[in-house]
Amino acid sequence: MRKLRIGVFGAGRGDTMINILLSHPDAEVVAICDKYKPLLDKAGKTAEENGVKVALFEDFEDFFRYDMDAVVLANYACEHVPFAVRLLESGRHVMSECLTCASMAQAVQLIEAVEKSGLVYAYAENYCYQDTTFEMWRACEEGEIGDILYAQGEYVHDCSGEWHALTQGDPHHWRNNCFSTFYCTHGIAPVLTMTGLRPVKVSGFESNCAKYMMECGARDSILGMEIITLENGAVARCINGNLRHHNPAGINSSYIVYGEKGMIESSRYKGCTIEKYTVDGGCTEYTPGKRVEGDLARKFSTHGGADFYPTHFFIEKILGNEIGKKYSIDVYRAVDMCICGILAYRSILNNNMSIEVPDLRDPAQRDRYRNDHACTFAYEAGEQLLPNNSKGVVIGDDAECYKIMRERWEESQRNNC
């Protein structure tokens, strides 16, 4: 059987997907696109070192015309939907990196494009597939802790030390134009997959703007929080932000779920371990292994090995295999994960009021949001542009911080030559 021909748009974050595809038994990377030529050349060299010749494109239109069955979108996090819609309309399956959509209007547009195409859309939310979170998903699904009462997810990543590399001092880079609850799905998504429940209401909160991030050029508050009511009445608390902490890996992520029969959580400080309590079995602590396709999954280490699974399940779903259908995150759940953050920011700007989370699986609920482009990204929002924070803090495009970040990035490029 012919391997699936897959292209990757974005050679930075897409680097991990490229490496997976270079070794996958059922798919191959055939084309890569990135506007930044050094990254593109690096990706091409990696492919060549693995005995694979790929087509390299700096222009998306040339990439778009190439012969591909599917495309991985690893471009800017706020710009996935316009490209996803075009690719779906052209007959290509799509896997999107984080995030799903930038506005409620894009959420509707994406869902309807997927439905019309009949093709596979997958969301590459790798934090659902870490050894710990994947195990928690299994335990909750199999009823080990009973009906869900409360859950929480935390994703804290202090990016200040690498902000110059991430944004290149561009005041219009998506990271410099975020709102506090935009990059929310590393916290929310595992909670939704573990519990299997849909969000129905959300309230948002944000902390102050931090000087050390303002000096980098970020315009949003340092912390976003979502308090989510789930469809069974349970409550979830999720946070995300650039808070400082001691973890040498730069990331603090942890998750916990309480149920009628017990609780399960990922250890914050003991590595990839699970702590579980049930009324029948007492307390246990263990390190879970690879749940699915262990021999293949263990070949990949990025994000604790979790990067392998979204790509693998995407391929499996395209091929019609049950494991892909079960574990690949579809467009409806992906949109649920993302619009919680979009609506939480509306809540923040409206005195933390509770806001209904629509079920966009239902066509009757879509018209209300079809023209709702409100967000902090100018290209999408137009006249509906929102402020980047609720504190009234404003940083202009000509601020000195962007010049400093640009100079640091240019210096790092010279040092790497």
Stockholm file with secondary structure:
# STOCKHOLM 1.0

chainA/1-417         MRKLRIGVFGAGRGDTMINILLSHPDAEVVAICDKYKPLLDKAGKTAEENGVKVALFEDFEDFFRYDMDAVVLANYACEHVPFAVRLLESGRHVMSECLTCASMAQAVQLIEAVEKSGLVYAYAENYCYQDTTFEMWRACEEGEIGDILYAQGEYVHDCSGEWHALTQGDPHHWRNNCFSTFYCTHGIAPVLTMTGLRPVKVSGFESNCAKYMMECGARDSILGMEIITLENGAVARCINGNLRHHNPAGINSSYIVYGEKGMIESSRYKGCTIEKYTVDGGCTEYTPGKRVEGDLARKFSTHGGADFYPTHFFIEKILGNEIGKKYSIDVYRAVDMCICGILAYRSILNNNMSIEVPDLRDPAQRDRYRNDHACTFAYEAGEQLLPNNSKGVVIGDDAECYKIMRERWEESQRNNC
#=GR chainA/1-417 SS CCCEEEEEECTTTTHHHHHHHHHCSSEEEEEEECSSHHHHHHHHHHHHHTTCCCEEESSHHHHHTSCCSEEEECSCTTCHHHHHHHHHHTTCEEEECSCSCSSHHHHHHHHHHHHHHTCCEEECCGGGSSHHHHHHHHHHHTTTTCSEEEEEEEEEECCGGGHHHHHTTCTTSGGGGCCTTSSCHHHHHHHHHHHCCCEEEEEEEECCCCHHHHTTTCCSCSEEEEEEEETTSCEEEEEEECCCCSCTTSEEEEEEEEETTEEEEECSSSSSCEEEEETTTEEEEECCCCCSSHHHHTTCCGGGGTTHHHHHHHHHHHTTCHHHHHHSCCHHHHHHHHHHHHHHHHHHHTTTCCEECCCTTSGGGTGGGTTCCCBSCHHHHGGGBCCSCSSCCCCCTTCHHHHHHHHHHHHHHHHHC
#=GC SS_cons         CCCEEEEEECTTTTHHHHHHHHHCSSEEEEEEECSSHHHHHHHHHHHHHTTCCCEEESSHHHHHTSCCSEEEECSCTTCHHHHHHHHHHTTCEEEECSCSCSSHHHHHHHHHHHHHHTCCEEECCGGGSSHHHHHHHHHHHTTTTCSEEEEEEEEEECCGGGHHHHHTTCTTSGGGGCCTTSSCHHHHHHHHHHHCCCEEEEEEEECCCCHHHHTTTCCSCSEEEEEEEETTSCEEEEEEECCCCSCTTSEEEEEEEEETTEEEEECSSSSSCEEEEETTTEEEEECCCCCSSHHHHTTCCGGGGTTHHHHHHHHHHHTTCHHHHHHSCCHHHHHHHHHHHHHHHHHHHTTTCCEECCCTTSGGGTGGGTTCCCBSCHHHHGGGBCCSCSSCCCCCTTCHHHHHHHHHHHHHHHHHC
//
